[in-house]
Amino acid sequence: MGGVYGFMSMLLRLLAAVRPSHLAVATDVPIAENRRTALYPEYKANRPECPPDLAPQFDLLREVLTALNITVLEAPGYEADDLMGTMARKAEESGMEVTLLTGDRDAFQLLSGRTTVEYVKRLNQTVTYDVPRFVEEWGILPSQVADLKGLAGDASDNIPGIRGIGPKTAIKLLQQYDTLEAVLAHAHTQRGRLRERLEEGREIALLSKQLATIDRHAPVSCTPEDCALRLDPGTCAAVFEELRFRSLLGALQQALA
């Protein structure tokens, strides 16, 4: 149950630090094909199989979250970042400030004046990103993340991008032309191999951007108001006792204080 313990430990730390009024946890639904693999069967094909001792913990985590009255977001065919993006959009439209806790850098494209990202670098360490910090580190706007991956790809998700174009070249082009489509429209202005690569890689670049773009209109039926956080101290303590997560009881008290 180490995975469930680690997740709950990290979540309790965030609750104590941020003090959210609403909370939802987005999860993937394991199915043979989602909307991205339908477009590109090799999407995430390089990922190793889920360890056999970890797979059952996902169901256990859902049970724990449900017992704690925490909303779990799921939608067949969509990934967790699509659900986060959709709920963040809805929350922003309701006038809320949003914090996303994730280890997926794709979520940086969701940064805005109302949304920050608590990026999980490792189990006990997160880094807070807002728009200024992201721009300073990456040299582009959050809205250009998918354009960057369209050009340079993303090995972690097996998104191809254009062969021979790396992040530095991609960022330079986006600083000049703003979007992938504009970069491709000005391919003829480039010299030598870069021009050839842009012209030859047009279709795969557009597909790569589509794969990298978070869908902010996924079929999420609940509203931000449905996700009001109502943790019952007695129920939480009982669940942790049953799971023998007694070392988390102190963190629970801090989160509920």
Buried (B, 14 or more C-beta within 10 A) or exposed (E): BEBBBEBBBBBBBBBBBBEBEBBBBBBBEEEEEBBBBEEBEEBBEEEEEEEEEEEEBBEEBBEBBEBBBBBBBBBEBBBBBBBBBBBBBBBBEEEBEBBBBBEBBBBBBBBBEBBBBBBBEEEEEBEEBBBEBBBEEBBBBBBBBBBBBBBBBBEEBBBBBBEBBEBEBBBEBBEEBBBBBEBBEBBEEBEEEBBEBBEBBBEBBBBBBBBBBBBBEBEBEEEBEEBEBEBEEEEBBEBBEEBEBEEBEEBBBEBBE
